[in-house]
Amino acid sequence: MNYRFQNLLGAPYKGGNALVVNNSLLISPVGNRVSITDLIKSETVTLPSQSSTNLRRIAASPDGLFLLAIDENNRCQFINLPRRAVLHRITFKHPVADAKFSPNGKFIAVAAGKLLQIWRSPGFRKEFFPFELIRTFTDCNDGITSLDWSPDSDYLLAGSKDLTARLFCLKKSTKYSKPFLFLGHRDVVVGVFFGTDKKTNKVCKVYTVSRDGAIFTWVCSEMDGDFGEPESPGTPEQGQGNNEEGGSDKRVKKRKNFDGKDGALDLEDRFQLHKLKWELIKKDFFMQDKAKTAACDYHRGLDMVVVGFSNGVFGLYQMPDFVCIQSMSKSSRKITTAVFNDLGNWVTIGCARLGQLLVWEWKSETSILKQQGHYYDVNCVAYSPDSQLLATGADDNKIKVWTVSSGFCFVTFPEHTNAVTALHFLPRNCLLSASLDGTVRAWDLFRYRNFKTFTTPTSKQFVSLASDQSGEVICAGTLDSFEIFVWSMKTGRLLDVLSGHEGPVHGLVFSPTNATLASSSWDKTVRLWDVFEGKGAVETFPHTHDVLTVVYRPDGKQLACSTLDGHIHFWDPIEGLLMYTIEGRRDIAGGRLMTDRRSAANSTSGKCFTTLCYSADGSYILAGGNSKYICMYDVADQVLLRRFQITHNLSLDGVLDVLNSKNMTESGPLNLIDDDNSDTEEGVDKQVTNKLGYDLPGSLPNHGRPIIRTKCLRIAPTGRSWAAATTEGVLIYSMDESFIFDPTDLDVDVTPEVIDAALKENQSSRALILSLRLNEDSLIKKCIFGVSPVDIPAVASSVPFKYIQRLVEALAYLLENCQHLEFILEWCQELCKIHGYSIQQNSRKLYPALKSLEKAHTRLNQDLADTCNSNLYRLQYLCSASPAK
């Protein structure tokens, strides 16, 4: 099965900077991947490329074509955003604090430790070594924290940990000279920005922001006579007031206006910014109670600064008058990113501790986007019967329902008071959930409310959930009392309590064909129950090890269960016989924990499957557990078809198979030793939050470092995709490849130029088939519109059946987004007439595309019906209101 990674749901924002390109695309790091959110269409997609560790910094080119993604190991990926493909890779030798493309897109500035490096930006050209280091500045005494380019890409500002900011000149005609120093701050400079004149777009001022909440405004005054090296200004005395003018210099002509309108600089070779005298004219302070400035951004067009603080407050300030336009708090946690969009009407605020990104429209004071993934591990997932929705439950006590096609969460249910352990969809757009808080809740997905709650006489902890095919009987297994409780969906009454297991009931499933309930327990048994007759356990299947989960094949003629020894047993539930066994211990083996004393090949811990899921036709089965692998087995032949590695993120424990012995010390693994004894806010934050709670007795031995594992697997009812609840989030794998460039039957003659030539020669049938082979969205739509209405039947009959799915998907999109309704409907009618029998025979394969077409047709029908009814009533009113002759 050719499943490919499609999306990542439920993963929280874990840190790093966010970007907004093309005014509506929000790009943010999610672990070691990059997530792109379309704020207009409300769609989220995660790029398939992975970094070696969690991403630290991202930067986008001005045209939005390229993305630079740098991880914690200083490994960089150069990504083509439209194609979602990695073009180049490079590794920097020092930790990267900031990276930015120049406004003209030709250069990349990288703050690597104490070095400021200027690289030539790679493009679409083929080169042996695409990254070319042009220049390196070594003038910084300490690490660089922030960068900013001038509009003409000739100058660069750099803020540093040595409490200064520097202005560098990058002109080719200029020999190297020392940068100009901006002095006066008493804390680390976290933000530096060029200010420009609104009329001429020339640089007229510089803003520097420090971590202690100070923002300095610098203006440049032309020097008399020689343009040689100026004397660096002395450190001005930093007062406590809001506004204070800097010291005077007799050789400097003071500016009359400090708003930047007069005296804009002419950036010519003879007039170099770094050789002029910059004067501190204003010092302002953000009045936040002992809060540090954590993130900031500047919008040149609006001359406005957004600042996020360590206490969760963010504010917008109009410069240079330092007027607070808006200040508010969305949480008490530290803000880790704050950025404007291109127009400046939206502000993106990120909080890594909450795993949340907020897009705020400051003019209307409304939130455009508030997407927050599950902060703790996702325990369970469930597909809706039509495969359009996906529900997730996690240790953060929340249930989220996602639209699979868009990747957006449209409702969150926070009513549970403990971890959510199981989810199940009912046929009538209803969702069931079980939790460790002792309740089973039913949720209405029309009104978004909890309309029924099932409880027990005494408090229990539920870990499994099942419902019969009609949805009238609800069953839940417990962790503590080893019982199965049965309720009526209509009345909510407790009907029966099934006893017999001697261990936690972690697996519970109804037969698809009858009322038999199968349960698995840690008491090494699988039991079959006749729930409606109330006869108790009908049959028991004994095992030699604890049974972790149980599933039915869709036809109800086979039962699969996994045991603690890494085996998958297949039973005939009718005859009660063991059919065959798959030994999967070696297949799932892989990954060594930091605390393991044995190698991954010799370790026996965790080599078992904790979740199973049959395919829609029952031909193969997916299995996952406490490992970085998900295995796909052929049921008939009991062979391993494919093994999916769910992540390559080295920030998680259990990804590496072989550990580096250099990192092992007498006190244990080097990565688990906390040597951060700094008194800074970041150091205290790390010590108190990340380490203190995990040093308690019985806590995790690796100090809270997440361990990679798969907790739940579910295949969509259509069989076209499947979801895995992992440590990274919910991974979606799909066979639908429309989201990537994946041509079929491609050869040297299939090119966009050949397709355009065929259209010009009125060879519409050939052009359409070539575009379907190239699998390019824009070309397929262009060829569809290139067919005249009278030629639609002939062209539709010439399309091979293997391209029908791709053509139907394109027609569904056009039907929903274009104005030529009759033309598209005629295409759909002719396709159904000519290929109707083939479509019917392959309905399962074409189901997602046909469902999208039906959805677009239904919505269009409703819109037209409303419009026609409105026009009809209006015409009737006009006819009745017209005066009689």
PATIVO-700157 format. One record per residue (C-alpha): x, y, z. Coordinates in steps of 0.02 Angstrom, whole numbers, padded with zeros to 5 digits, always signed. Example, Ala and Ser with C-alpha at 12.3 -4.5 7.8 and 13.67 -1.06 7.14 Angstrom:
+00615-00225+00390+00684-00053+00357
# end
This chain:
+00000+00000+00000+00074+00165-00056+00034+00267+00099+00125+00432+00118+00132+00561+00255-00007+00689+00231-00027+00793+00388+00008+00811+00573-00137+00851+00690-00143+00889+00875+00042+00930+00892+00071+01085+00999+00182+01231+00956+00343+01196+01053+00446+01351+01023+00541+01442+00888+00488+01593+00788+00332+01603+00680+00320+01691+00511+00181+01762+00402+00215+01762+00214+00105+01825+00074+00002+01911+00210-00103+01755+00245+00011+01603+00263+00065+01571+00442+00222+01464+00452+00269+01393+00620+00384+01253+00684+00299+01101+00760+00432+00992+00837+00550+00945+00696+00423+00986+00559+00354+01145+00483+00168+01184+00484+00087+01302+00358-00084+01378+00398-00187+01471+00269-00277+01603+00373-00399+01642+00231-00450+01464+00184-00432+01396+00363-00321+01252+00308-00167+01181+00392-00038+01068+00312+00125+01000+00383+00274+00980+00268+00335+00800+00249+00517+00846+00275+00592+00818+00448+00740+00894+00537+00855+00795+00650+00792+00884+00808+00664+01015+00857+00670+01172+00750+00749+01325+00828+00733+01456+00691+00645+01477+00523+00660+01614+00392+00563+01642+00230+00615+01730+00072+00522+01893+00030+00427+01812-00114+00373+01665-00005+00455+01533-00117+00594+01473-00003+00603+01428+00180+00756+01408+00290+00729+01288+00436+00867+01270+00567+00858+01143+00708+00942+01128+00878+01089+01035+00801+01121+01184+00685+01070+01081+00535+00982+01185+00404+00858+01137+00267+00823+01247+00116+00643+01207+00066+00541+01249-00088+00373+01295-00012+00259+01275-00165+00330+01101-00199+00358+01060-00014+00525+00983-00058+00698+01002+00021+00817+01076-00107+00979+01092-00008+01053+01055+00163+01194+01133+00262+01260+01122+00440+01320+01276+00534+01464+01261+00655+01389+01368+00793+01216+01385+00873+01103+01492+00764+01007+01627+00858+00930+01715+00706+00926+01704+00517+00846+01821+00391+00834+01840+00203+00882+02008+00130+00737+02110+00056+00798+02075-00120+00808+01889-00082+00989+01871-00138+01073+01850+00031+01045+01763+00197+01111+01834+00360+01147+01703+00494+01189+01742+00675+01296+01590+00717+01365+01611+00892+01481+01762+00895+01491+01765+00705+01382+01858+00581+01387+01764+00417+01320+01824+00250+01276+01684+00128+01219+01694-00051+01042+01627-00060+01022+01470-00168+00891+01475-00303+00821+01360-00435+00988+01346-00524+01086+01184-00514+01249+01204-00419+01375+01087-00344+01383+01190-00184+01231+01304-00177+01274+01393-00014+01414+01518-00041+01486+01609+00110+01517+01789+00054+01569+01876+00213+01597+01844+00397+01597+01976+00533+01686+01935+00695+01664+02100+00786+01540+02037+00915+01611+01998+01086+01463+01889+01133+01324+01794+01044+01212+01886+00920+01027+01881+00965+00932+01973+00827+00954+02039+00649+00871+02162+00533+00906+02214+00353+00890+02388+00280+00762+02403+00138+00899+02413+00005+00992+02259+00075+01153+02361+00097+01155+02372+00286+01126+02252+00428+01084+02280+00611+01135+02152+00741+01087+02147+00924+01204+02058+01043+01216+01983+01216+01354+02107+01258+01218+02241+01282+01257+02327+01116+01191+02335+00939+01299+02350+00783+01272+02423+00610+01364+02334+00470+01391+02392+00291+01379+02260+00154+01409+02365-00002+01527+02290-00129+01611+02456-00163+01649+02482+00021+01804+02413+00103+01786+02331+00269+01770+02452+00413+01719+02435+00593+01531+02433+00625+01448+02574+00719+01407+02530+00901+01242+02575+00985+01279+02582+01171+01176+02615+01324+01072+02461+01361+01087+02374+01527+01025+02204+01470+01034+02091+01318+00972+02171+01157+00832+02060+01094+00770+02165+00948+00845+02286+00821+00747+02373+00682+00774+02499+00544+00648+02639+00536+00608+02718+00368+00524+02872+00302+00349+02831+00240+00364+02941+00085+00540+02901+00024+00567+02730+00105+00739+02788+00160+00817+02741+00326+00794+02880+00453+00803+02797+00624+00848+02640+00719+00757+02556+00863+00844+02442+00987+00748+02339+01116+00827+02257+01268+00766+02118+01379+00740+02232+01530+00598+02323+01438+00694+02472+01367+00672+02533+01189+00794+02663+01121+00763+02774+00972+00916+02826+00872+00922+02955+00732+01065+03001+00617+01131+03177+00592+01248+03218+00449+01428+03250+00502+01526+03404+00446+01678+03381+00336+01761+03212+00338+01659+03052+00337+01792+02955+00428+01768+02843+00576+01667+02933+00711+01698+02916+00892+01583+02792+00974+01459+02883+01085+01482+02862+01269+01364+02757+01369+01217+02870+01410+01152+02873+01585+00996+02767+01590+00859+02851+01691+00697+02783+01757+00579+02898+01664+00479+02852+01511+00558+02978+01394+00731+03053+01403+00840+03139+01275+01015+03078+01244+01172+03178+01276+01227+03315+01157+01383+03327+01049+01446+03494+00985+01507+03420+00822+01336+03347+00783+01195+03443+00701+01041+03400+00798+00884+03357+00701+00736+03472+00713+00607+03333+00703+00622+03164+00786+00478+03081+00695+00582+03029+00546+00494+03137+00416+00639+03255+00389+00818+03211+00359+00792+03040+00278+00958+02968+00224+01012+02953+00045+01096+02783+00037+01234+02819-00088+01413+02761-00081+01474+02927-00016+01346+02928+00123+01369+02771+00226+01259+02738+00377+01391+02652+00481+01510+02802+00463+01383+02931+00522+01345+02991+00695+01192+02907+00770+01115+03001+00913+01007+02929+01051+00858+03046+01062+00732+02946+01160+00725+02810+01291+00561+02725+01332+00519+02583+01450+00382+02453+01445+00299+02462+01614+00280+02277+01657+00302+02216+01835+00475+02137+01833+00430+02053+01668+00563+02028+01536+00544+02068+01352+00536+01896+01271+00489+01931+01089+00463+02084+00980+00432+02135+00800+00423+02298+00704+00313+02350+00556+00398+02483+00451+00243+02541+00359+00144+02575+00519+00297+02622+00624+00229+02507+00758+00310+02386+00880+00231+02229+00955+00313+02163+01113+00281+02000+01206+00334+01983+01388+00380+01839+01502+00218+01860+01603+00106+01825+01453+00063+02007+01414+00086+02077+01240+00067+02257+01185+00068+02364+01029+00157+02532+01032+00152+02672+00905+00324+02742+00872+00415+02858+00889+00295+02937+01015+00284+02773+01112+00095+02772+01127+00023+02609+01191-00116+02564+01070-00163+02399+01147-00104+02290+01290-00181+02127+01344-00143+01957+01420-00199+01789+01354-00106+01686+01483+00022+01696+01622+00155+01603+01523+00302+01673+01430+00272+01731+01252+00401+01654+01136+00359+01735+00968+00272+01894+00909+00262+01944+00727+00162+02058+00611+00089+02006+00445+00130+02105+00286-00013+02230+00304+00012+02249+00491-00170+02219+00536-00137+02047+00613-00017+02000+00752+00036+01821+00784+00075+01779+00966+00148+01611+01016+00167+01532+01187+00271+01373+01188+00223+01327+01366+00039+01318+01317+00073+01251+01142-00035+01389+01070-00028+01511+00924-00147+01659+00921-00176+01772+00770-00248+01934+00835-00328+02075+00735-00286+02223+00843-00401+02349+00759-00562+02253+00792-00489+02162+00944-00542+01991+00881-00446+01828+00859-00425+01768+00680-00350+01602+00731-00328+01512+00895-00260+01339+00862-00198+01241+01010-00146+01060+00998-00149+00933+01137-00018+00986+01263+00005+00808+01328+00010+00640+01239-00136+00592+01126-00208+00426+01190-00344+00385+01063-00412+00431+00892-00573+00388+00800-00634+00417+00621-00812+00466+00583-00911+00344+00472-00885+00456+00318-00697+00478+00355-00717+00667+00351-00691+00697+00538-00560+00637+00661-00581+00644+00849-00433+00642+00968-00423+00620+01157-00270+00655+01264-00196+00665+01438-00242+00849+01447-00425+00795+01479-00483+00868+01313-00569+00799+01160-00539+00884+00993-00630+00854+00830-00535+00891+00670-00583+00908+00488-00465+00788+00400-00460+00880+00234-00415+01050+00308-00321+00995+00464-00420+01117+00572-00495+01084+00743-00672+01153+00744-00728+01102+00920-00647+01060+01086-00737+00974+01230-00651+01007+01399-00782+00929+01515-00680+00776+01567-00581+00797+01727-00452+00662+01691-00363+00585+01543-00471+00531+01395-00431+00348+01356-00554+00292+01220-00663+00367+01082-00798+00293+00971-00910+00369+00836-01092+00319+00827-01188+00315+00661-01296+00468+00699-01156+00599+00706-01128+00564+00890-00963+00538+00980-00931+00432+01135-00784+00456+01252-00717+00361+01403-00603+00435+01534-00509+00395+01693-00627+00514+01784-00756+00373+01791-00877+00437+01658-00927+00392+01482-00996+00543+01390-01098+00561+01230-01068+00716+01124-01183+00796+00997-01080+00857+00848-01223+00963+00783-01249+01069+00939-01075+01038+01012-01133+00986+01184-01125+00841+01305-01304+00775+01302-01281+00616+01404-01162+00552+01538-01147+00369+01591-01084+00333+01766-01066+00188+01888-01125+00168+02069-00945+00184+02127-00805+00279+02044-00708+00180+01913-00571+00214+01787-00622+00173+01608-00488+00125+01481-00587+00045+01339-00751+00080+01249-00864-00006+01122-01038+00007+01048-01144-00113+00948-01186-00079+00765-01352+00005+00805-01276+00117+00938-01405+00063+01069-01287-00026+01188-01130+00054+01262-00993-00048+01347-00838+00013+01441-00695-00083+01522-00611-00030+01683-00433-00018+01744-00460-00046+01929-00609-00163+01956-00579-00272+01800-00764-00263+01752-00862-00218+01595-01010-00101+01617-01157-00102+01496-01276+00046+01473-01427+00085+01365-01399+00232+01249-01583+00282+01251-01616+00280+01438-01440+00301+01505-01473+00160+01631-01342+00035+01684-01402-00130+01611-01271-00255+01665-01098-00278+01739-00992-00415+01659-00869-00493+01781-00739-00628+01753-00578-00542+01705-00438-00537+01833-00341-00391+01759-00371-00221+01677-00486-00233+01524-00386-00135+01394-00471-00204+01238-00656-00201+01197-00741-00223+01028-00909-00281+00959-00922-00402+00815-00974-00313+00653-01099-00451+00611-01181-00500+00777-01200-00447+00958-01044-00536+01021-00927-00430+01126-00742-00471+01132-00633-00412+01276-00447-00428+01312-00364-00413+01481-00197-00422+01567-00254-00587+01643-00191-00673+01482-00365-00706+01410-00482-00647+01274-00665-00673+01316-00820-00672+01206-00982-00609+01286-01164-00621+01234-01221-00451+01295-01404-00461+01244-01438-00635+01314-01346-00597+01475-01262-00767+01480-01093-00700+01532-00934-00761+01449-00976-00873+01302-00798-00926+01264-00622-00892+01328-00462-00891+01225-00311-00919+01340-00137-00850+01304+00035-00870+01382+00062-00683+01408-00041-00529+01449-00161-00479+01309-00145-00294+01269-00279-00262+01137-00407-00351+01028-00490-00309+00860-00617-00390+00744-00593-00408+00557-00727-00305+00463-00818-00463+00407-00824-00530+00586-00743-00697+00541-00575-00665+00622-00511-00597+00786-00335-00525+00813-00252-00489+00979-00076-00440+01033+00017-00505+01184+00159-00445+01292+00286-00560+01209+00270-00465+01043+00156-00592+00955-00005-00561+00860-00129-00705+00873-00269-00731+00748-00423-00828+00807-00577-00897+00723-00715-00831+00838-00845-00951+00767-00746-01112+00788-00640-01049+00932-00477-01104+00851-00309-01018+00838-00279-00989+00652-00099-00926+00651+00024-00815+00744+00140-00676+00688+00300-00653+00788+00330-00467+00777+00458-00441+00914+00602-00415+00792+00496-00311+00674+00452-00182+00806+00623-00186+00888+00723-00026+00868+00771+00126+00966+00872+00134+01126+00824+00241+01275+00952+00355+01356+00940+00253+01516+00952+00080+01435+01103-00021+01488+01084-00139+01341+01090-00105+01155+00932-00095+01052+00966-00267+00976+00980-00353+01146+00848-00257+01242+00683-00345+01274+00587-00201+01352+00443-00127+01254+00450-00250+01109+00263-00278+01096+00112-00208+01004-00011-00107+01107-00131-00061+00966-00197-00152+00812-00311-00104+00669-00377-00201+00519-00390-00125+00346-00561-00092+00271-00555-00255+00171-00466-00355+00307-00319-00400+00194-00186-00319+00304-00167-00260+00483-00074-00113+00560+00018-00137+00725+00106-00009+00836+00174+00001+01012+00317+00066+01119+00432+00089+00971+00472+00211+00832+00400+00090+00704+00225+00049+00642+00215-00120+00555+00097-00171+00415+00068-00358+00396-00018-00461+00263-00147-00564+00357-00159-00710+00235+00029-00739+00216+00083-00672+00388+00225-00571+00311+00285-00395+00346+00232-00282+00202+00302-00117+00261+00373-00032+00414+00339+00153+00444+00460+00254+00552+00350+00384+00631+00487+00511+00667+00672+00550+00650+00670+00679+00789+00822+00653+00901+00744+00767+01032+00637+00617+01078+00701+00467+01173+00706+00299+01086+00742+00359+00908+00926+00316+00899+00973+00133+00884+01154+00161+00938+01203+00288+01070+01367+00383+01065+01480+00320+01203+01561+00493+01214+01400+00557+01292+01407+00431+01434+01487+00492+01597+01505+00426+01774+01348+00521+01822+01247+00451+01679+01206+00511+01502+01271+00685+01466+01105+00743+01394+01015+00706+01557+01133+00805+01668+01068+00979+01708+01221+01092+01711+01120+01253+01691+01159+01354+01848+01126+01523+01771+01026+01651+01868+00943+01720+01712+00758+01703+01684+00782+01567+01554+00893+01464+01670+00773+01475+01816+00630+01433+01699+00718+01274+01642+00767+01219+01816+00600+01248+01899+00480+01189+01765+00567+01058+01662+00670+00970+01796+00598+00993+01969+00438+00895+01941+00528+00746+01867+00647+00722+02012+00507+00660+02124+00504+00476+02176+00426+00366+02044+00447+00493+01906+00520+00462+01735+00703+00410+01741+00750+00517+01590+00698+00681+01674+00541+00700+01571+00615+00680+01399+00472+00615+01288+00485+00433+01235+00429+00394+01059+00281+00275+01052+00117+00239+00962-00037+00231+01073-00178+00210+00948-00203+00164+00764-00359+00188+00660-00390+00160+00474-00522+00268+00390-00682+00178+00337-00640+00220+00156-00471+00134+00173-00382+00280+00090-00295+00344+00247-00250+00299+00425-00208+00395+00583-00082+00357+00720-00082+00438+00893+00103+00458+00933+00214+00559+01046+00236+00685+00904+00048+00705+00881-00078+00625+00765+00006+00572+00603-00105+00556+00450-00046+00441+00310-00145+00441+00148-00148+00362-00024-00219+00523-00099-00071+00612-00175-00151+00770-00242-00061+00877-00114+00111+00842-00187+00190+00842-00359+00183+00659-00408+00172+00633-00596+00117+00468-00673+00181+00391-00835+00304+00534-00850+00432+00539-00990+00534+00670-01080+00388+00716-01194+00269+00761-01053+00308+00943-01014+00204+01101-00989+00268+01167-01155+00202+01014-01248+00033+01034-01162+00022+01218-01212+00068+01174-01390-00070+01041-01396-00198+01168-01335-00145+01293-01468-00167+01157-01601-00344+01119-01534-00290+00945-01478-00390+00959-01318-00402+00771-01287-00214+00747-01299-00180+00901-01193-00296+00841-01054-00217+00667-01047-00043+00742-01043-00092+00859-00901-00164+00711-00804-00001+00618-00829+00096+00769-00767-00027+00783-00621-00013+00972-00610-00169+01058-00541-00156+01218-00640-00125+01127-00804-00270+01006-00778-00392+01149-00746-00324+01244-00895-00351+01093-01009-00528+01066-00942-00575+01244-00989-00486+01221-01155-00617+01095-01213-00767+01168-01305-00939+01113-01241-00978+01016-01400-00818+00914-01382-00844+00864-01200-00920+00691-01238-00778+00645-01356-00642+00705-01239-00722+00621-01087-00730+00454-01179-00545+00465-01224-00486+00483-01043-00418+00317-00975-00501+00254-00817-00341+00265-00713-00351+00455-00728-00536+00467-00682-00504+00495-00496-00387+00640-00529-00510+00716-00654-00656+00699-00533-00555+00785-00396-00517+00931-00513-00701+00945-00563-00755+00944-00381-00637+01088-00343-00694+01187-00496-00877+01157-00456-00852+01236-00286-00738+01380-00336-00773+01435-00515-00919+01524-00599-00941+01412-00752-01068+01298-00668-01158+01231-00821-00994+01190-00906-00928+01091-00756-01095+01003-00729-01095+00949-00911-00921+00875-00883-00983+00779-00731-01136+00715-00826-01034+00651-00972-00908+00565-00858-01047+00474-00766-01128+00422-00931-00969+00355-01010-00876+00284-00859-01025+00246-00747-01001+00058-00741-00814+00071-00704-00847+00199-00569-00975+00084-00489-00856-00065-00492-00717+00038-00412-00824+00142-00295-00716+00105-00143-00561+00174-00227-00653+00326-00296-00756+00357-00139-00660+00510-00074-00663+00597-00244-00848+00557-00272-00887+00616-00096-00803+00782-00130-00900+00800-00293-01064+00760-00205-01026+00884-00068-00989+01023-00193-01146+00980-00292-01257+00980-00137-01190+01147-00077-01213+01223-00249-01389+01155-00260-01435+01232-00092-01361+01401-00139-01451+01406-00305-01614+01349-00226-01607+01489-00098-01568+01616-00233-01707+01556-00348-01835+01554-00207-01785+01730-00157-01801+01791-00337-01968+01703-00358-02042+01785-00204-01973+01953-00257-02051+01937-00430-02217+01884-00356-02214+02035-00243-02172+02153-00386-02310+02081-00495-02438+02096-00356-02381+02272-00310-02386+02341-00490-02536+02455-00523-02675+02376-00626-02708+02455-00795
# end
